[in-house]
Amino acid sequence: MSISRRTFVRASAIGAALAVVASQRGNAALPAGVFSAASPADAIRAALGNGTMASDERVRLTAPDRAENGDVVPLSVDADLPNIQRITLVADKNPIPVIAVFSLAPEVEGFVATRVKLAQTCNVTALVESGGKLHTASKPVQVLIGGCGGE
C-alpha cells in the first residue's frame, strides 16, 4: 500500500503539533519557580516544598565518577523505600538545577535510569519522596566537556 504525499504531509503536521503540545504539558508539571530559581535549594523548594531532607543509605545513586561528555551522563536511582511518590534528580551547577522528576505509582519499584545533560563538574543529588519525607543520596561527577555550551 502506498501513501500519497498529501496524506504523509498532513500526518507529519499533526504529529509535530501533538509533540509540541505534549512537550508544553510536560514542562507544566513543574511549578514556574523551578525554572527561575536563583539557587539549587530554591529550585528544590519550588519543586518539592519545604520538607526536611535526610541522607539515607536505602537510596543509591549510580553515576560515573568522570563523564567524558556532559551531553549524555547516565544516572540511575534505586531506592528500597515503601510508597515512593517521586524521584527527583538535581545537579547543583546546571543552569536549571532540577534536571528530572519522575512521579511513580504506588505499585512501581523505586528505580529509574536516564541520561542527563550536565553543564560542568557538580554534585548530583537524588531526592526520593516517600511517606511525606525526602530521602537523599549525592555523588560528585567530574565533567570533562560541558554539556550546556561550556568547555
Secondary structure, DSSP 8 states (H G I E B T S, - for coil): ----HHHHHHHHHHHHHHHHHHHHHHHHTS-HHHHH-SSHHHHHHHHH-S--EEE-TTEEEE--SEES-TTSEEEEEEE--SSEEEEEEEETTSSSSEEEEEE--TTS-EEEEEEE--SSSEEEEEEEEETTEEEEEEEEEEESS-SSS--
